[in-house]
Amino acid sequence: MKKQIIRHIAVTALVTLLLGGFIHWALTKNFFQKQHLDITRQLSFTRFRLENSISNCLLIVEGVSHFISSTPDLTAEKFQSYAALVFKKKNLLKNIGAAPDMVIRYVYPLKGNQAILGKDYRSLPGQWPDVRKALASGELVTSGPLKLVQGGTGLIGRAPVHVMKNGEKHLWGLVSSVIDMDRLYESAQLRTSGMSMAIRKKGNPLLAFYGDPALFLPGARAVILPVILPGAEWEMAAVPPQGWSGLPPYILAVDAFLLLFGIAVGYGGIRSIQKNHALSEIRLSLDMSQAISHLGNWSMNLKTGKLWWSDETFRIFGLDRETVTPDMELVRSMLMEDERRQVDLAVEKAINECGKYTMDHRIIRPNGEIIHVEARGSVQCGPGGTPQKFTGTLLDITPRKMAVEELKAREEQMRAMARASHDALIMIDSSDQILFWSDMAQKMFGWTADEARGRSMHRLITLPEDCKKALEGLKHFSRSGTGPVIDSVMEFTAVKKDKTTLPVERSVAAFRLGESHYAVGSLRDIKNRKKKEEELRRLATTDGLTGLFNRRRFMELVLGALKENRRYKAPFSVIMFDADKFKRVNDTFGHEAGDRVLVDIGKTVGQMMRETDFPGRLGGEEFGVGLPHTDLEGARHLAERLRAAFETSSLTTDEGRPLSYTASFGVACCRECHGAEDLMKQADDALYQAKAKGRNRVEIYTDTPREDAGE
């Protein structure tokens, strides 16, 4: 017992020291985290005030940009009047300037800013890169703090100004404004924040335009927050004004408490050792039982045959400790008859081999209730291998068995529902392992249930680029049972066994069983629906009779081609043509014959087009062809080929009468045209010239007035 007491004192001292060290570490860490959180909160408020002050100023810059865009006849007087109204309201701006064609012509107020008038941004190397950035993005951009031409430093907001000319947007110039940095710091309360702070542009590790740049070094352990501005990003760093405090002020009280705690535990342990020494044999028996299981335990002296049960064991058997003395015959009588022989053999083998056994069996309580138990036993042998003590535990596993049976019943219900559904039903666990795979899933994806079960569902039926994202989401699902796809309907591209793909609509529900989360997905093949949607889109953009683009889609393509023309300076040509004297065809042969001519035109045009060309029916017997990257000569050559093909086309009416037709063509090319309407009018004028000169011919657009073409 003396050794136990000495060991207890040593262990208590060691544990107290370790606990004290851990508490010191935890309190110090918590104290630092509290300081860090306080600084983070204060810095967040300061950052909000700073960003809010800057945003208010930048809104004024955007307002000036909109004013100029809507005032095409801007004069110095109008600019001064508008700027004066802006400066009547309290703000942080030092001035506002406007630079048509990048030359500063207007500034307010004039006093103190005359030096910048007439300056060309392109000649200011310190500011031109930021100006180009604003022009390239088409949006407001901030720069600075910068040294100003008129003296001092400031944060500059620049916004490009566009005006509308002939229905198109053109760059007018630039609007800029300087924010007073000293007033900005005052407005954001940087100097009265109660923190040591520094501000730098992101990407400049040691340069700070406010405060001590050393705060950004790792050793400072400063709180660093980003400041997001249009076209720029800053970083703010802050620490307490006196630096971080080390130990919390109450650490001495904690040390005193730990000392008293160690003394109390040591004294209590000694008393406990003295009191419990007499119970060591009972404790040994309980330790052996608890090593096997933490539930109902029992022990049996194999020499005397005396059997002992814990209270939990009596409860499992449904017996009363006060009225029943347990023995092996009682135990055997309460076993199910078909399992009795199996239990006898397991017990006999454990005793003969001084070994252990583990098995599941059932018990019949006196009230007729059947209980499922997991039985464990271990035999302790003495010298010579003589069995002396038999100890064991009983674990009531009835709820687990019932849950398994319920799960099986639910699985059968799911199978029945799956057989009645036209959708594929799949169930997975939180590790993405397939647990259920319906017959419709086999039909849809080609994998049998045996092939699919146990495999990763997303690796089996999703595209590689979708699989990685889905598996990341499952990590969150395994912890919470929630996710973006749960209780939602989404579409994705699925992969079949033969590596072909199909569009699928998926809805997912989740449930929890025990400590685990599961998901059930209903997947529907929507390829027929997608085909119908595609057909509707096709019908919305094509002419139903000729199969060519309709007028609306044709004009959309012309506008797109003109944008490419302006960007790459590539030629773009348009052919306009219509069937000559088409009304006479309808009047002579009937409208069915006229439709036959239109269909033949659509077929002939389609056969002669390149992949980049786009033909369209513009209305009635009028057609157009867009020819990207085609000059005037190339367009004329194609028009001549079409004209010859129409002229030699041989059609017949339903009555067998020969039906021939010709067409007149107008060709125009855009290199520097003024838009789609201008180009189409040029082609239309050329078409009228062709009709005026006798029809069945190709004319190229010229500036001469068009003649009356007659019918």
PyMOL commands that set and color helices and strands:
alter all, ss='L'
color gray80, all
select helices_A, chain A and resi 2-69+76-88+114-116+121-123+128-137+181-187+213-216+218-220+251-292+311-317+328-333+337-353+383-385+398-420+439-445+449-452+457-461+464-480+527-541+551-568+582-589+591-608+632-647+676-692
alter helices_A, ss='H'
color red, helices_A
select strands_A, chain A and resi 93-100+106-108+141-147+153-165+168-180+196-201+210-211+223-229+232-239+296-301+307-309+356-364+370-381+387-396+424-429+434-437+489-495+501-513+516-525+572-579+614-619+622-628+651-652+658-659+663-670+698-700
alter strands_A, ss='S'
color yellow, strands_A
deselect
rebuild
show_as cartoon
